[in-house]
């Protein structure tokens, strides 16, 4: 790892989700060691459902020496298949290594991915640097430092909720879509912006379908079903742990109320809330009713995002991940963009490592990070509101609501393929760009593995 001058800058990270933990690992790989991660939850377990890691982020994780662990836990996605609500094929495209990328696309259980990152943080930075049951509640800063304040969740009346603060050189707020830091910076923003669509999600182990590593997208903007396998361990047993998402519009598109309905994504919900409209759906070797019926626990999520803001960085504080750019889960990009944030921030801070104590250096680095990442992320937020690559589903539905025999009679081939290509350019995972960077940084993973062996 690069040698940094002593004393090291103390870096405080609020949030031990994918963004916060990836940031800790990227900073460590860049040579920083005085890193502290604070998490509001008292325990971290394998909660959540499936997510995807695009090759652009998989490359970053490769360079952090995490590719072997990912290959053990996740599925290397081979293809993405789009279908109409009638089960008619719209588009099939290879993904990840099957599409010629130097690094795979991974489908993985979010909780298992978080644990993979957490184990790496504890091993490399120190278990004592991860502070659980520390909810970020506020900060103060001056020209030389920033102090983050924390509280324990659930402190009752008469109890002293605050716990010892920490002072450092900078604070990275990776505290999610309901970020406290963002609320302090933008007190008039209010809650996340509800799309009017609800997601119901579950996982079930079953026999493999299609390639055994295939993603299925079916329906249209207001009624959609998604399924893909997420477990490398299940694959080695000869089965598929299938993550599925049922999506329905529950609020009229013309309703001006964008406030999300009250939900608790940790509680199981009854299937009769949503299953009926999918009773007769089937495609890609899957029957949607069968997936729903065979799943024990189903969770409910309102599909929300936030409007892009003008700034993420305020002095020695910056936002990262969902705190900075919460987006609809369209295009499989949320986790990927947080990992790209982490790499970008670490690289810019490393450039200033020898001069970090000079006035304005930390602030300038955080502003540079913002200036690179904010415009790119804002474009993805808006592209996802316009359905991103899923627009092929909506086009087929609008032009042939009763189905079709050949999709090219409905959507010309060039138009169909241009939608995915345009989104890859916006989201930053065009194959040539990823592969070029993969070749240029191939030494980094080996260097990190050698460091780990010492």
C-alpha positions as CSV (number, residue, x, y, z in Angstrom):
1,X,0.0,0.0,0.0
2,X,1.2,3.6,-0.5
3,X,3.0,5.2,2.4
4,X,1.3,8.2,3.8
5,X,2.9,10.8,6.1
6,X,2.3,10.7,9.8
7,X,0.0,11.6,11.3
8,X,-2.7,10.0,9.3
9,X,-5.9,11.9,8.7
10,X,-8.7,10.4,10.7
11,X,-11.6,9.6,8.3
12,X,-15.1,9.1,9.8
13,X,-17.7,7.2,7.8
14,X,-21.3,7.3,8.9
15,X,-23.0,4.1,7.6
16,X,-21.9,0.5,7.3
17,X,-23.9,-0.4,4.2
18,X,-22.4,-1.1,0.8
19,X,-21.3,2.5,0.2
20,X,-19.7,3.0,3.6
21,X,-17.9,-0.3,3.8
22,X,-16.7,0.0,0.1
23,X,-15.3,3.5,1.0
24,X,-13.4,2.1,4.0
25,X,-11.8,-0.6,1.8
26,X,-11.0,1.8,-1.0
27,X,-9.4,4.3,1.5
28,X,-7.4,1.5,3.1
29,X,-6.2,0.2,-0.3
30,X,-5.1,3.8,-1.1
31,X,-2.9,3.9,2.0
32,X,-5.1,5.4,4.7
33,X,-5.4,3.6,8.1
34,X,-7.1,5.8,10.6
35,X,-10.6,5.0,9.4
36,X,-13.7,4.6,11.6
37,X,-17.1,3.3,10.5
38,X,-20.2,4.1,12.5
39,X,-23.4,2.2,12.0
40,X,-26.8,2.9,13.6
41,X,-27.9,-0.8,13.9
42,X,-26.8,-2.7,16.9
43,X,-26.1,-5.8,14.8
44,X,-25.4,-6.5,11.2
45,X,-26.9,-9.6,9.7
46,X,-27.7,-11.0,6.3
47,X,-30.9,-8.9,5.8
48,X,-32.1,-7.9,2.4
49,X,-32.7,-9.3,-1.0
50,X,-30.9,-9.6,-4.3
51,X,-28.8,-6.9,-6.0
52,X,-26.5,-6.7,-9.0
53,X,-22.9,-5.5,-9.3
54,X,-22.1,-4.3,-12.8
55,X,-18.7,-5.0,-14.3
56,X,-17.6,-1.4,-13.7
57,X,-18.0,-2.0,-9.9
58,X,-16.8,-5.6,-10.1
59,X,-13.6,-4.2,-11.5
60,X,-13.1,-2.0,-8.5
61,X,-13.8,-5.0,-6.2
62,X,-11.3,-7.0,-8.2
63,X,-8.7,-4.3,-7.6
64,X,-9.5,-4.5,-3.9
65,X,-8.7,-8.3,-3.9
66,X,-12.3,-9.3,-3.4
67,X,-13.0,-11.2,-6.6
68,X,-12.4,-14.7,-5.2
69,X,-14.8,-14.0,-2.3
70,X,-17.4,-12.7,-4.7
71,X,-17.1,-15.7,-7.0
72,X,-17.6,-18.0,-4.0
73,X,-20.8,-16.2,-2.8
74,X,-22.4,-14.7,-5.9
75,X,-23.7,-15.8,-9.3
76,X,-21.8,-14.6,-12.4
77,X,-24.7,-13.4,-14.5
78,X,-24.7,-14.7,-18.1
79,X,-27.7,-13.1,-19.7
80,X,-30.6,-10.6,-19.4
81,X,-34.0,-11.5,-21.0
82,X,-36.9,-9.1,-21.5
83,X,-40.4,-10.4,-22.1
84,X,-43.8,-8.9,-22.5
85,X,-46.6,-9.6,-20.0
86,X,-47.8,-12.3,-22.4
87,X,-44.4,-14.1,-22.2
88,X,-43.3,-13.0,-25.7
89,X,-39.6,-12.5,-26.0
90,X,-38.5,-8.9,-26.6
91,X,-34.7,-9.0,-26.2
92,X,-32.0,-11.3,-24.9
93,X,-28.5,-10.0,-24.3
94,X,-25.4,-11.5,-22.8
95,X,-24.1,-9.9,-19.6
96,X,-20.7,-9.6,-17.8
97,X,-18.1,-12.1,-18.9
98,X,-20.5,-13.7,-21.4
99,X,-20.7,-10.3,-23.1
100,X,-16.9,-10.0,-23.3
101,X,-16.3,-7.9,-20.2
102,X,-13.0,-8.6,-18.4
103,X,-14.8,-8.8,-15.1
104,X,-18.2,-10.5,-14.5
105,X,-21.5,-9.0,-13.6
106,X,-22.5,-10.5,-10.2
107,X,-26.0,-11.2,-8.8
108,X,-25.8,-11.5,-5.0
109,X,-27.8,-11.4,-1.8
110,X,-27.5,-7.9,-0.5
111,X,-26.9,-9.1,3.1
112,X,-24.3,-11.6,2.1
113,X,-22.5,-8.9,0.1
114,X,-22.6,-6.6,3.1
115,X,-21.1,-9.3,5.3
116,X,-18.4,-10.0,2.8
117,X,-17.4,-6.3,2.8
118,X,-17.7,-6.1,6.6
119,X,-15.4,-9.1,7.1
120,X,-12.8,-7.5,4.8
121,X,-13.1,-4.2,6.7
122,X,-12.6,-5.9,10.1
123,X,-9.7,-7.9,8.8
124,X,-7.9,-5.1,7.1
125,X,-8.7,-2.0,9.2
126,X,-9.5,-3.6,12.5
127,X,-12.7,-4.9,14.2
128,X,-12.4,-2.1,16.7
129,X,-12.8,0.5,13.9
130,X,-16.4,-0.6,13.2
131,X,-18.7,0.9,15.8
132,X,-22.2,-0.5,15.9
133,X,-25.3,1.1,17.7
134,X,-24.0,4.5,16.7
135,X,-26.6,6.5,14.9
136,X,-25.2,9.7,13.3
137,X,-27.2,12.7,14.7
138,X,-25.1,15.8,13.9
139,X,-21.8,17.4,13.4
140,X,-19.7,20.6,13.9
141,X,-16.7,21.7,11.9
142,X,-14.1,24.4,11.7
143,X,-11.1,25.2,9.5
144,X,-9.1,22.2,10.9
145,X,-11.4,19.4,11.8
146,X,-15.0,18.0,11.9
147,X,-16.7,16.4,14.9
148,X,-19.4,13.8,14.3
149,X,-22.0,13.2,17.1
150,X,-23.9,9.9,17.6
151,X,-26.7,8.4,19.7
152,X,-28.0,5.0,20.5
153,X,-31.3,4.1,18.9
154,X,-34.3,3.7,21.1
155,X,-33.1,5.7,24.1
156,X,-36.1,6.3,26.2
157,X,-37.4,9.5,28.0
158,X,-34.9,10.7,30.6
159,X,-32.0,8.7,29.1
160,X,-29.0,10.4,27.7
161,X,-29.2,9.4,24.0
162,X,-25.8,10.8,22.9
163,X,-22.7,8.8,23.1
164,X,-19.0,10.0,22.7
165,X,-18.4,12.0,19.6
166,X,-15.4,11.6,17.3
167,X,-13.3,14.3,15.7
168,X,-11.5,13.8,12.5
169,X,-10.2,15.4,9.3
170,X,-13.3,14.5,7.3
171,X,-16.7,12.9,7.5
172,X,-18.2,10.7,4.8
173,X,-22.0,10.4,5.2
174,X,-23.1,7.1,3.6
175,X,-26.2,6.8,5.7
176,X,-28.7,5.8,3.1
177,X,-31.8,7.2,1.4
178,X,-33.1,8.6,4.8
179,X,-29.7,10.2,5.5
180,X,-29.5,12.3,8.6
181,X,-26.6,14.2,7.1
182,X,-28.6,15.1,4.0
183,X,-31.5,16.2,6.1
184,X,-29.2,18.5,8.1
185,X,-27.8,19.9,4.8
186,X,-31.2,20.1,3.1
187,X,-33.8,20.6,5.9
188,X,-36.6,21.5,3.6
189,X,-36.2,18.4,1.3
190,X,-38.6,16.1,3.1
191,X,-39.0,12.4,2.6
192,X,-37.9,10.4,-0.4
193,X,-39.9,10.9,-3.6
194,X,-42.4,8.0,-4.1
195,X,-42.8,6.7,-7.7
196,X,-46.4,5.5,-7.1
197,X,-45.1,1.9,-7.5
198,X,-44.6,-0.7,-4.8
199,X,-42.2,-3.6,-4.9
200,X,-42.8,-7.0,-3.2
201,X,-39.6,-9.1,-2.9
202,X,-38.7,-12.6,-1.9
203,X,-36.2,-15.4,-2.4
204,X,-36.8,-19.1,-3.0
205,X,-34.6,-22.1,-3.8
206,X,-35.7,-24.1,-6.8
207,X,-34.3,-26.0,-9.8
208,X,-32.3,-23.8,-12.2
209,X,-34.0,-22.3,-15.2
210,X,-32.6,-21.2,-18.6
211,X,-28.7,-21.0,-18.2
212,X,-28.9,-21.2,-14.4
213,X,-27.5,-17.6,-14.4
214,X,-30.2,-15.8,-16.3
215,X,-32.1,-12.6,-15.4
216,X,-35.8,-12.4,-16.4
217,X,-37.5,-9.0,-16.8
218,X,-41.2,-9.1,-17.8
219,X,-44.2,-6.7,-18.1
220,X,-44.2,-3.0,-18.4
221,X,-43.7,0.2,-16.3
222,X,-46.8,-0.2,-14.1
223,X,-46.7,-4.0,-13.7
224,X,-43.4,-5.8,-13.8
225,X,-41.9,-9.1,-12.6
226,X,-38.1,-9.6,-12.2
227,X,-36.3,-12.8,-11.3
228,X,-32.6,-13.9,-11.1
229,X,-30.4,-16.3,-9.1
230,X,-28.2,-14.8,-6.5
231,X,-26.3,-17.7,-4.7
232,X,-23.1,-19.3,-5.8
233,X,-23.4,-21.8,-3.0
234,X,-26.9,-22.9,-4.2
235,X,-25.5,-23.2,-7.7
236,X,-22.8,-25.6,-6.5
237,X,-25.6,-27.7,-4.9
238,X,-27.3,-27.8,-8.3
239,X,-30.1,-25.4,-7.4
240,X,-30.9,-21.7,-7.8
241,X,-31.7,-19.3,-5.0
242,X,-34.0,-17.1,-7.0
243,X,-34.5,-13.5,-6.0
244,X,-37.8,-12.1,-7.4
245,X,-39.6,-8.8,-7.5
246,X,-43.2,-8.1,-8.2
247,X,-43.9,-4.5,-9.0
248,X,-47.3,-2.7,-9.3
249,X,-48.5,0.8,-9.5
250,X,-50.6,1.6,-6.4
251,X,-51.0,5.3,-6.8
252,X,-52.3,7.2,-9.8
253,X,-49.6,8.7,-12.0
254,X,-51.4,12.1,-11.8
255,X,-51.5,12.1,-8.0
256,X,-49.4,15.1,-6.9
257,X,-48.7,13.4,-3.5
258,X,-45.2,12.0,-3.8
259,X,-44.9,11.0,-0.1
260,X,-44.1,7.3,0.3
261,X,-46.7,5.2,2.2
262,X,-45.6,4.0,5.7
263,X,-43.9,0.6,5.3
264,X,-41.4,-1.6,7.3
265,X,-39.2,-3.5,4.9
266,X,-38.2,-5.9,7.8
267,X,-41.7,-7.2,8.3
268,X,-43.4,-10.0,6.3
269,X,-46.4,-9.1,4.3
270,X,-49.3,-11.2,3.0
271,X,-49.1,-12.3,-0.6
272,X,-52.7,-11.4,-1.4
273,X,-51.7,-7.8,-1.5
274,X,-50.1,-8.2,-4.9
275,X,-50.2,-11.8,-6.2
276,X,-53.5,-11.7,-8.1
277,X,-52.4,-9.7,-11.2
278,X,-49.5,-12.1,-11.8
279,X,-51.5,-15.3,-11.5
280,X,-51.3,-16.2,-15.2
281,X,-47.8,-14.9,-16.0
282,X,-45.0,-17.2,-17.2
283,X,-41.8,-16.7,-19.2
284,X,-38.3,-17.9,-19.4
285,X,-39.2,-21.2,-17.8
286,X,-40.7,-19.5,-14.8
287,X,-44.3,-19.4,-13.5
288,X,-44.6,-16.3,-11.4
289,X,-47.5,-17.6,-9.3
290,X,-45.4,-20.7,-8.5
291,X,-42.4,-18.5,-7.4
292,X,-44.7,-16.4,-5.1
293,X,-46.6,-19.4,-3.7
294,X,-43.4,-21.3,-2.8
295,X,-41.7,-18.3,-1.1
296,X,-42.0,-18.3,2.7
297,X,-41.3,-14.6,3.5
298,X,-42.2,-11.6,1.3
299,X,-41.2,-8.0,2.0
300,X,-42.6,-4.7,0.8
301,X,-40.7,-1.7,-0.5
302,X,-42.0,1.5,-1.9
303,X,-40.0,2.4,-5.0
304,X,-38.5,5.8,-4.2
305,X,-35.7,8.1,-5.2
306,X,-34.6,11.6,-4.4
307,X,-34.2,14.7,-6.7
308,X,-30.6,15.5,-7.5
309,X,-29.1,18.3,-5.4
310,X,-26.6,20.9,-6.3
311,X,-23.9,20.0,-3.8
312,X,-22.7,16.9,-1.8
313,X,-19.6,18.4,-0.2
314,X,-19.8,21.0,2.5
315,X,-16.4,21.8,3.9
316,X,-15.1,18.6,5.5
317,X,-18.4,16.7,5.0
318,X,-19.5,14.9,1.9
319,X,-22.4,12.6,0.9
320,X,-21.9,9.2,-0.7
321,X,-24.1,6.4,-2.1
322,X,-27.9,6.6,-1.5
323,X,-27.4,9.6,0.8
324,X,-26.1,11.4,-2.3
325,X,-28.0,9.9,-5.2
326,X,-30.8,7.5,-4.2
327,X,-32.3,6.1,-7.4
328,X,-35.0,3.7,-8.6
329,X,-33.8,0.1,-8.7
330,X,-33.9,0.1,-12.5
331,X,-30.9,-0.9,-14.5
332,X,-29.3,-2.7,-11.5
333,X,-27.1,0.3,-10.6
334,X,-27.6,1.4,-7.0
335,X,-24.8,-0.6,-5.4
336,X,-22.6,-0.1,-8.4
337,X,-22.7,3.7,-8.2
338,X,-21.9,3.6,-4.5
339,X,-18.8,1.5,-5.2
340,X,-17.7,3.9,-7.9
341,X,-18.2,6.8,-5.5
342,X,-15.9,5.0,-3.0
343,X,-13.1,4.5,-5.5
344,X,-13.3,8.1,-6.8
345,X,-13.2,9.6,-3.4
346,X,-10.3,7.4,-2.2
347,X,-8.2,8.2,-5.3
348,X,-8.7,12.0,-5.0
349,X,-7.9,11.9,-1.3
350,X,-4.8,9.8,-2.0
351,X,-3.5,12.5,-4.4
352,X,-3.6,14.9,-1.5
353,X,-2.2,12.5,1.1
354,X,1.1,14.3,1.7
355,X,-0.5,17.8,2.0
356,X,-3.7,17.0,3.8
357,X,-2.8,19.2,6.8
358,X,-2.5,22.3,4.7
359,X,-5.5,24.7,4.8
360,X,-8.2,23.9,2.2
361,X,-6.7,20.6,0.9
362,X,-9.4,18.3,2.4
363,X,-12.2,20.6,1.3
364,X,-10.8,20.8,-2.2
365,X,-10.5,17.0,-2.5
366,X,-14.2,16.5,-1.4
367,X,-15.3,19.2,-3.8
368,X,-13.4,17.5,-6.6
369,X,-15.1,14.2,-5.8
370,X,-18.5,15.9,-5.9
371,X,-17.7,17.6,-9.2
372,X,-16.8,14.3,-10.8
373,X,-19.5,12.1,-9.4
374,X,-22.6,14.3,-8.9
375,X,-23.3,15.1,-12.6
376,X,-22.8,11.4,-13.5
377,X,-25.1,10.1,-10.8
378,X,-27.7,12.8,-11.4
379,X,-28.0,11.6,-15.1
380,X,-28.6,8.0,-13.9
381,X,-31.3,9.1,-11.4
382,X,-33.2,10.8,-14.2
383,X,-32.6,8.0,-16.7
384,X,-34.0,5.5,-14.2
385,X,-37.1,7.7,-13.8
386,X,-37.5,7.3,-17.5
387,X,-37.3,3.5,-17.1
388,X,-33.7,3.2,-18.2
389,X,-33.0,0.0,-20.1
390,X,-36.5,-1.3,-19.0
391,X,-37.9,1.2,-21.6
392,X,-37.9,-1.7,-24.0
393,X,-40.7,-3.3,-22.0
394,X,-42.8,-0.2,-22.1
395,X,-42.3,0.3,-25.8
396,X,-43.5,-3.2,-26.5
397,X,-46.5,-2.8,-24.2
398,X,-47.5,0.6,-25.8
399,X,-47.1,-0.6,-29.4
400,X,-48.5,-4.1,-29.0
401,X,-50.5,-4.4,-25.8
402,X,-52.1,-7.6,-26.9
403,X,-48.8,-9.2,-27.8
404,X,-46.8,-10.0,-31.0
405,X,-45.3,-12.8,-33.0
406,X,-42.0,-11.1,-33.7
407,X,-40.7,-8.2,-31.7
408,X,-39.0,-6.6,-34.8
409,X,-42.5,-6.1,-36.2
410,X,-43.1,-3.8,-33.2
411,X,-39.7,-2.3,-32.4
412,X,-37.0,-2.2,-35.1
413,X,-33.8,-4.0,-34.2
414,X,-31.6,-0.9,-34.2
415,X,-34.1,1.0,-31.9
416,X,-34.3,-1.9,-29.5
417,X,-30.6,-2.4,-29.2
418,X,-29.9,1.4,-28.9
419,X,-31.8,1.6,-25.6
420,X,-29.5,-0.6,-23.7
421,X,-26.4,0.9,-25.3
422,X,-27.5,4.4,-24.4
423,X,-28.1,3.4,-20.8
424,X,-24.7,1.7,-20.5
425,X,-23.1,4.9,-21.6
426,X,-25.0,7.0,-19.1
427,X,-24.3,4.5,-16.3
428,X,-20.6,4.1,-17.1
429,X,-20.3,0.5,-17.9
430,X,-19.6,0.4,-21.6
431,X,-17.6,-2.7,-22.4
432,X,-14.6,-1.0,-24.1
433,X,-14.2,1.5,-21.3
434,X,-14.4,-1.1,-18.6
435,X,-12.0,-3.5,-20.3
436,X,-9.5,-0.7,-21.0
437,X,-9.4,0.2,-17.3
438,X,-9.2,-3.5,-16.4
439,X,-6.0,-3.9,-18.4
440,X,-4.5,-0.7,-17.0
441,X,-5.2,-1.7,-13.4
442,X,-4.5,-5.4,-13.6
443,X,-1.6,-5.1,-11.2
444,X,-3.7,-3.7,-8.4
445,X,-5.4,-6.9,-7.3
446,X,-2.1,-8.8,-7.3
447,X,-0.5,-6.1,-5.2
448,X,-3.3,-6.2,-2.7
449,X,-3.1,-10.0,-2.5
450,X,0.6,-9.7,-1.8
451,X,-0.1,-7.2,1.0
452,X,-2.7,-9.5,2.5
453,X,-0.2,-12.3,2.6
454,X,2.2,-10.4,4.8
